[in-house]
């Protein structure tokens, strides 16, 4: 009897029912897909957790960096406040500028992280808004402060040069006029004095003005006393002898020019020191705002 190793099947394959191997293949495939899904889901969830933790660390890091820079800025502001207060007292053209007074650190801060650190605190967000506005306004603060001092010094020196022309009439012109108009010169206690004709009222009064005090307690020329005790009285005096007296005309012109320069200096000083008071207030307000933010 011969055994056949061939199994001949007739008909459509779709009519054949799956055997156990087919079911096994289906199960293996399904399990593989499900396992792959679980692995992918786990990787995705872990990625989300890692990103969340990374974002949390980044936010904390950015806020720590911001806080540290704020502390340094607050110290720098305190130093500059001291310098400005000293300058406003001394008024000596020697304002010290703290080179550390700058807000360049803002360029390296991820600003949105400051807000993300307080997602549900609207009051804190408003403090951040206010503080950032003030900080960005500080970018040119130091340069503006230096520019203000430089411009003030330049203009003050220009006006001061004009004002000091009072010396020309206080010394040279007075001596020139006296040599021309005096009727006698005598020496008293080693000091030469002119004597004028009694009718020469201009020179007699001019000589009296040179006896008034124009010095301060340290015996240095005082700008205010020079103007009040010498220049203004000389303007009024010389005006009484214009136009007939050439020397009175010349004196009046120079003294008026010096008085105008005195007023320019006073106005410049008032404007400048008001400006410096404003700079001081800006620093004080910012220091207070930093302190409020950190609470």
Secondary structure, DSSP 8 states (H G I E B T S, - for coil): ----------S-GGGS---HHHHHHHHHHHHHHHHHHHHHHHHHHHHHHHHHHHHHHHHHHHHHHHHHHHHHHHHHHHHHHHHHHHHHHH-SS-----TT---GGGGGS-HHHHHHTTTT-HHHHHHHHHHHHHHHTTTTHHHHHHHHHHHHHHHHHHHHHHHTTHHIIIIIIHHHHHHHHEEEEEEETTEEEEEE-TT-HHHHHHHHHTTS--B-TTSSB-HHHIIIIIIHHHHHHHHTTTTT-HHHHHHHHHHHHHHHHHHHHHHHHHHHHHHHHHHHHHHHHHHHHHHHHT-
